[in-house]
Amino acid sequence: MTVSGQRLDKINSGESLTYRIHYGLLTAGNANLTAVKTTYKGQPHLYVKGTGKTTGAVRAFFRVDDLYESFINYETGLPSFYVRNVKEGGYSQHLETVFNHQNNTLILTDKKTPANGSKVLKSVKGVQDMLSAFYHLRAMEQSELKVGTVKNMNIWIDDEMFPFQLRVVGVETINTKFGRIECLKIIPLVQSGRVFKAKEGVTLWVTNDQNHVPVSVKAELAVGSLKADLDQYKNVRYPLAFRK
């Protein structure tokens, strides 16, 4: 399934979403997502940048500096170019992926070991990267995300393809620092074992409006639990109906 350019117009150029991340009772860090309309290889694209870092006491013993970038084609809603550049404790990875949706291939380059060159790998129709999948969800119409809906997508993570399934399981009113707001409760079915505690270890709450802004995310990890809550937002396309 592709997303028409007109529907990507739901995302304002200059939109910014900032999240406060908690690990158990600790404030562990923050994450930010920005979107800007641009061109990539002469075609209109949405350039999305995601950053994440640990802060305070947590940063003292576990330093995280993550950068994700995606150029999403405005006409198709599919990614053209994706960057994952992460530093987490003693681990680091810097991968770049170029997508060719015409022949369902991708070119993967490990920027840490450029001497190894690039690999051409088989892909699948309609593949998303981690960032573009997020905006793919947000670009859907409200009628496409009714309770009981199941959406299937293939997401390119690191250097592997993962089949994901998104299930809209209910409507809940969530408390936030801005007030209460009605949200759709979405459970992505993920592969358990590697990172997450269970197949249904992640729960996502997005505003039940045309923005579909994620307000809260909860992940049960193999060790402990992680929670992210909306902390700041600006240039969101439609007014958010927070109420006291």
Secondary structure, 3 states (H helix, E strand, C coil): CCCCHHHHCCCCCCEEEEEEEEECCEEEEEEEEEEEEEEECCEEEEEEEEEEEECHHHHHHCCEEEEEEEEEECCCCCEEEEEEEEEECCEEEEEEEEEECCCCEEEEEECCCHHHCEEEEECCCCCEEHHHHHHHHHHCCHHHHCCCCEEEEEEEECCEEEEEEEEEEEEEEEEECCEEEEEEEEEEECCECCCECCCCCEEEEEECCCCCCEEEEEEEECCCEEEEEEEEEECCCCCCCCEC
